Amino acid sequence: MMKKRVAVLVFLLCNMVVFAQTTKENTQYHKLQTFLKKDSLAFQQFLIAKRCFCRENFMTLDQLRLEKKSNNSTKDLDELFRLLKKRGYLFFVAIDAQKLASFFKDKLTDEYSSSRGRMSDDINRVDNKNILCETISSQTKYNYSQYVSFINNLDNYIIPINKGTSFLKEEKYLDELYEYYPGKKEQWYNFNDVHKVMEVE
């Protein structure tokens, strides 16, 4: 009987520890999510990444008509992440590059079509990579809603967050990440609330 009580007690204690750790991690991620959603620089970096992926995987009208499949290359996007992660930009440190590429890929074909439709008439069809990718990655309410949707999904973050970054020590985790963010150290970085930069809810 005593052994059963001890076993039950150990089981309950283990569950409490796991729950406490999970709660702490969720709280930390909530803090990170809240910051990213409000940070206009992080939103701009999301748009830069989207423009990069769009240009690398652009498909002309003829290619789309032939139902050619995109090569879904992430070479340029990976390089962008590599360079800016080294500089300590929070968006590129926290986010999984492959998850972001998949997120863009799922929406890109429809966005090509809708952007072409808005910018074209019956005679002239816009099929210029630079113009379309600038339009697709512009600072709009639609893109902000996509950004928030992506940020809200914890599966899109690198876990643990510090793995693979050169400027964080291995034992550092989310609660100390902000100490290394340029906004805390560099005078050139000025935090702006995205809601003050754009008219978004």
KEKE-3310 file (N, C-alpha, C; in steps of 0.2 Angstrom, whole numbers, plus 5000, padded with zeros to 4 digits):
npx = (5004:5010:5020:5012:5007:5018:5022:5012:5013:5026:5023:5013:5021:5031:5022:5018:5030:5033:5022:5024:5036:5032:5022:5030:5038:5028:5024:5035:5036:5025:5028:5038:5031:5021:5030:5036:5024:5021:5032:5039:5050:5053:5042:5044:5055:5050:5043:5053:5059:5049:5049:5061:5060:5049:5055:5065:5058:5050:5037:5032:5018:5016:5023:5015:5003:5006:5007:5018:5028:5034:5051:5053:5064:5075:5087:5092:5084:5088:5102:5099:5094:5105:5114:5108:5104:5116:5119:5110:5097:5080:5069:5075:5082:5073:5064:5060:5068:5064:5051:5045:5047:5039:5027:5026:5026:5014:5005:5009:5006:4993:4994:5002:4992:4982:4988:4992:4980:4975:4983:4983:4976:4963:4971:4985:4996:5003:5018:5030:5044:5050:5041:5029:5034:5037:5025:5018:5025:5022:5018:5005:4988:4984:4996:5001:4991:4994:5007:5005:4997:5007:5017:5009:5009:5017:5024:5032:5043:5061:5066:5076:5077:5090:5098:5110:5113:5126:5129:5123:5126:5127:5119:5110:5093:5075:5071:5083:5086:5083:5092:5102:5097:5097:5090:5092:5105:5110:5112:5107:5095:5078:5064:5048:5031:5021:5008:5008:5014:5008:4990:4983:4973)
npy = (4994:5006:5007:5009:5022:5030:5028:5034:5047:5051:5051:5061:5072:5072:5075:5088:5095:5094:5101:5113:5117:5117:5127:5138:5139:5141:5154:5161:5160:5167:5180:5182:5181:5192:5203:5202:5203:5216:5223:5234:5232:5219:5214:5221:5213:5201:5204:5207:5194:5187:5194:5190:5176:5176:5181:5172:5161:5164:5163:5164:5170:5161:5150:5146:5143:5132:5124:5122:5117:5125:5127:5128:5134:5137:5144:5157:5163:5155:5160:5173:5172:5166:5177:5188:5182:5180:5193:5195:5199:5198:5192:5183:5175:5169:5162:5148:5144:5136:5133:5145:5146:5136:5141:5153:5147:5140:5150:5158:5156:5159:5172:5178:5177:5185:5198:5200:5202:5213:5223:5223:5225:5222:5222:5224:5213:5212:5205:5205:5201:5209:5220:5213:5205:5215:5221:5210:5208:5220:5233:5229:5227:5214:5207:5209:5202:5190:5188:5189:5178:5168:5171:5167:5154:5141:5131:5136:5141:5141:5128:5121:5139:5145:5136:5134:5147:5160:5170:5168:5160:5142:5138:5148:5154:5157:5168:5175:5180:5193:5201:5201:5206:5218:5230:5232:5236:5243:5260:5264:5257:5259:5255:5253:5253:5243:5246:5259:5263:5257:5257:5246:5234)
npz = (5000:5004:4995:4983:4986:4986:4973:4966:4971:4966:4953:4952:4956:4945:4934:4938:4937:4924:4919:4924:4918:4904:4905:4908:4897:4887:4892:4889:4876:4872:4876:4867:4855:4856:4856:4843:4835:4837:4833:4821:4813:4813:4806:4794:4790:4788:4776:4768:4767:4761:4748:4744:4743:4733:4722:4719:4716:4705:4693:4676:4666:4655:4660:4671:4664:4657:4668:4675:4688:4702:4707:4720:4727:4740:4742:4741:4751:4763:4763:4766:4779:4785:4785:4792:4804:4810:4814:4824:4822:4828:4822:4812:4820:4828:4820:4810:4795:4785:4788:4786:4772:4767:4771:4763:4750:4749:4747:4736:4722:4721:4725:4715:4704:4709:4710:4697:4691:4697:4693:4679:4663:4649:4638:4642:4651:4666:4669:4675:4685:4695:4698:4701:4713:4721:4723:4729:4741:4748:4760:4768:4774:4772:4771:4784:4791:4787:4792:4806:4808:4805:4815:4826:4826:4835:4830:4820:4825:4830:4840:4853:4854:4853:4847:4834:4832:4832:4841:4853:4869:4872:4883:4885:4884:4879:4889:4890:4878:4873:4878:4868:4857:4844:4847:4860:4862:4851:4845:4833:4830:4831:4840:4833:4835:4826:4823:4824:4813:4802:4797:4805:4813)
capx = (5000:5014:5023:5008:5006:5024:5022:5007:5016:5031:5019:5010:5027:5033:5018:5019:5037:5032:5017:5028:5041:5028:5019:5036:5040:5023:5024:5041:5035:5019:5031:5041:5025:5019:5035:5036:5018:5021:5039:5038:5056:5052:5037:5048:5060:5045:5041:5060:5060:5044:5051:5067:5057:5045:5060:5069:5053:5045:5034:5029:5011:5017:5025:5009:4998:5009:5006:5025:5029:5040:5057:5053:5071:5076:5094:5093:5081:5093:5107:5097:5093:5111:5118:5105:5104:5123:5118:5106:5090:5076:5065:5079:5085:5068:5060:5063:5068:5060:5044:5043:5047:5033:5021:5026:5025:5007:5001:5012:5003:4987:4995:5004:4986:4978:4992:4992:4973:4974:4988:4983:4969:4962:4977:4992:4996:5009:5022:5037:5046:5052:5035:5025:5036:5037:5018:5016:5028:5021:5016:4997:4984:4984:5002:5001:4987:4998:5013:5002:4995:5013:5020:5005:5010:5023:5028:5036:5049:5066:5066:5076:5078:5096:5102:5112:5115:5133:5130:5121:5129:5122:5114:5105:5086:5071:5071:5088:5087:5082:5099:5106:5093:5100:5086:5094:5112:5113:5108:5103:5089:5073:5058:5042:5025:5019:5001:5009:5017:5002:4984:4981:4969)
capy = (5000:5012:5008:5012:5029:5033:5028:5040:5054:5052:5052:5068:5077:5072:5079:5095:5098:5095:5106:5120:5119:5119:5134:5143:5140:5145:5161:5164:5161:5172:5186:5183:5182:5198:5207:5201:5206:5223:5226:5235:5230:5211:5214:5223:5208:5196:5206:5206:5187:5186:5196:5186:5170:5177:5183:5166:5156:5168:5160:5168:5167:5155:5144:5144:5140:5125:5120:5120:5117:5129:5123:5130:5135:5142:5145:5164:5164:5152:5165:5179:5170:5165:5183:5192:5179:5182:5200:5195:5201:5193:5188:5178:5171:5165:5159:5142:5147:5131:5134:5151:5145:5132:5146:5157:5143:5138:5156:5162:5155:5163:5179:5180:5178:5191:5204:5202:5204:5220:5228:5222:5227:5217:5222:5223:5209:5213:5199:5207:5198:5214:5223:5208:5203:5221:5221:5204:5209:5227:5234:5229:5224:5207:5204:5209:5197:5183:5189:5187:5171:5164:5172:5164:5146:5140:5126:5140:5144:5136:5125:5128:5145:5147:5132:5136:5154:5161:5175:5166:5154:5136:5138:5154:5152:5163:5173:5180:5181:5200:5204:5201:5209:5225:5235:5233:5238:5248:5266:5264:5253:5262:5251:5257:5249:5242:5249:5266:5263:5255:5257:5239:5233)
capz = (5000:5005:4988:4979:4988:4984:4966:4964:4973:4962:4946:4952:4956:4938:4930:4940:4935:4916:4918:4926:4912:4898:4906:4908:4890:4884:4894:4886:4869:4872:4877:4861:4850:4857:4854:4836:4832:4837:4831:4814:4810:4812:4800:4787:4788:4785:4770:4764:4766:4756:4742:4742:4740:4727:4716:4718:4713:4701:4687:4671:4664:4651:4664:4675:4659:4656:4674:4677:4695:4705:4710:4727:4729:4746:4742:4743:4758:4768:4764:4770:4786:4788:4786:4797:4810:4813:4816:4830:4821:4832:4818:4809:4825:4831:4815:4806:4788:4781:4789:4782:4765:4766:4772:4757:4745:4749:4745:4731:4716:4721:4725:4708:4700:4711:4709:4690:4690:4700:4689:4672:4659:4644:4633:4644:4657:4670:4670:4677:4691:4700:4699:4705:4719:4726:4725:4733:4748:4750:4767:4767:4780:4770:4773:4791:4794:4786:4797:4813:4807:4805:4821:4831:4826:4839:4826:4816:4829:4831:4847:4857:4850:4853:4843:4827:4832:4834:4846:4859:4872:4872:4889:4885:4881:4877:4893:4890:4871:4872:4879:4862:4852:4843:4850:4867:4862:4846:4844:4826:4830:4835:4840:4832:4835:4819:4823:4822:4806:4797:4799:4806:4819)
cpx = (5004:5018:5019:5007:5012:5024:5017:5010:5021:5028:5017:5016:5030:5029:5018:5025:5036:5027:5020:5032:5037:5025:5024:5037:5035:5022:5029:5039:5029:5023:5035:5036:5023:5023:5035:5030:5018:5027:5039:5044:5056:5047:5040:5052:5056:5044:5048:5061:5055:5046:5057:5064:5053:5050:5063:5064:5048:5043:5030:5022:5011:5018:5019:5003:5000:5009:5013:5025:5035:5045:5057:5060:5071:5083:5095:5090:5085:5099:5105:5096:5100:5115:5115:5104:5111:5123:5114:5099:5085:5072:5068:5082:5079:5064:5063:5062:5064:5053:5041:5043:5041:5027:5020:5023:5017:5002:5003:5009:4997:4988:4998:4997:4983:4981:4992:4985:4972:4978:4987:4976:4968:4967:4984:4992:5003:5012:5029:5039:5047:5045:5030:5027:5036:5029:5016:5019:5027:5018:5008:4994:4984:4990:5003:4997:4991:5004:5011:5000:5002:5016:5016:5006:5017:5027:5033:5042:5054:5066:5071:5079:5085:5101:5104:5114:5122:5134:5127:5125:5124:5117:5109:5098:5082:5071:5077:5090:5087:5088:5103:5103:5096:5097:5088:5101:5113:5108:5104:5096:5084:5066:5052:5036:5022:5012:5002:5011:5012:4996:4981:4978:4974)
cpy = (5006:5013:5011:5020:5033:5034:5034:5046:5056:5054:5059:5073:5078:5076:5086:5098:5099:5100:5113:5122:5121:5126:5139:5144:5143:5152:5164:5165:5166:5179:5188:5185:5189:5204:5208:5204:5213:5227:5227:5233:5223:5210:5216:5217:5202:5197:5205:5198:5185:5188:5192:5179:5170:5178:5176:5161:5159:5163:5164:5166:5161:5149:5141:5141:5133:5121:5118:5121:5121:5124:5123:5130:5139:5144:5153:5166:5161:5157:5171:5178:5169:5172:5187:5189:5180:5189:5201:5198:5196:5189:5182:5173:5166:5160:5153:5144:5142:5131:5140:5150:5141:5137:5150:5153:5141:5144:5159:5162:5160:5171:5182:5182:5184:5198:5205:5204:5211:5225:5227:5224:5221:5217:5220:5218:5210:5206:5200:5205:5204:5218:5219:5206:5209:5222:5216:5205:5216:5227:5235:5226:5216:5204:5204:5204:5190:5183:5186:5180:5166:5165:5168:5157:5145:5135:5130:5143:5138:5134:5120:5133:5147:5142:5135:5144:5155:5166:5173:5160:5148:5136:5143:5151:5158:5169:5178:5182:5189:5204:5205:5204:5216:5230:5237:5237:5244:5254:5267:5261:5257:5258:5256:5252:5249:5245:5256:5268:5262:5256:5249:5238:5228)
cpz = (5000:4998:4983:4980:4985:4977:4963:4966:4968:4955:4946:4952:4949:4934:4932:4937:4927:4915:4919:4920:4906:4899:4906:4901:4886:4885:4890:4879:4867:4872:4870:4855:4850:4855:4846:4832:4832:4834:4823:4810:4808:4806:4794:4785:4786:4778:4765:4762:4761:4749:4739:4739:4734:4721:4714:4714:4708:4695:4683:4670:4660:4655:4668:4670:4658:4662:4676:4684:4697:4708:4717:4730:4736:4747:4745:4750:4764:4769:4768:4777:4789:4790:4792:4804:4814:4817:4822:4829:4824:4827:4814:4814:4828:4826:4811:4798:4784:4782:4786:4775:4763:4766:4766:4751:4744:4747:4739:4724:4716:4721:4719:4704:4702:4710:4702:4688:4692:4695:4682:4669:4654:4639:4636:4651:4660:4671:4672:4684:4697:4702:4703:4712:4724:4728:4730:4740:4750:4757:4767:4773:4778:4773:4780:4794:4793:4791:4804:4813:4808:4812:4827:4832:4829:4835:4821:4819:4829:4838:4848:4853:4849:4848:4836:4827:4835:4840:4852:4862:4872:4877:4889:4882:4880:4882:4893:4882:4870:4873:4873:4856:4850:4846:4857:4867:4857:4845:4838:4826:4834:4834:4838:4832:4828:4818:4822:4816:4801:4801:4800:4812:4824)
residu = (MET:MET:LYS:LYS:ARG:VAL:ALA:VAL:LEU:VAL:PHE:LEU:LEU:CYS:ASN:MET:VAL:VAL:PHE:ALA:GLN:THR:THR:LYS:GLU:ASN:THR:GLN:TYR:HIS:LYS:LEU:GLN:THR:PHE:LEU:LYS:LYS:ASP:SER:LEU:ALA:PHE:GLN:GLN:PHE:LEU:ILE:ALA:LYS:ARG:CYS:PHE:CYS:ARG:GLU:ASN:PHE:MET:THR:LEU:ASP:GLN:LEU:ARG:LEU:GLU:LYS:LYS:SER:ASN:ASN:SER:THR:LYS:ASP:LEU:ASP:GLU:LEU:PHE:ARG:LEU:LEU:LYS:LYS:ARG:GLY:TYR:LEU:PHE:PHE:VAL:ALA:ILE:ASP:ALA:GLN:LYS:LEU:ALA:SER:PHE:PHE:LYS:ASP:LYS:LEU:THR:ASP:GLU:TYR:SER:SER:SER:ARG:GLY:ARG:MET:SER:ASP:ASP:ILE:ASN:ARG:VAL:ASP:ASN:LYS:ASN:ILE:LEU:CYS:GLU:THR:ILE:SER:SER:GLN:THR:LYS:TYR:ASN:TYR:SER:GLN:TYR:VAL:SER:PHE:ILE:ASN:ASN:LEU:ASP:ASN:TYR:ILE:ILE:PRO:ILE:ASN:LYS:GLY:THR:SER:PHE:LEU:LYS:GLU:GLU:LYS:TYR:LEU:ASP:GLU:LEU:TYR:GLU:TYR:TYR:PRO:GLY:LYS:LYS:GLU:GLN:TRP:TYR:ASN:PHE:ASN:ASP:VAL:HIS:LYS:VAL:MET:GLU:VAL:GLU)
# end
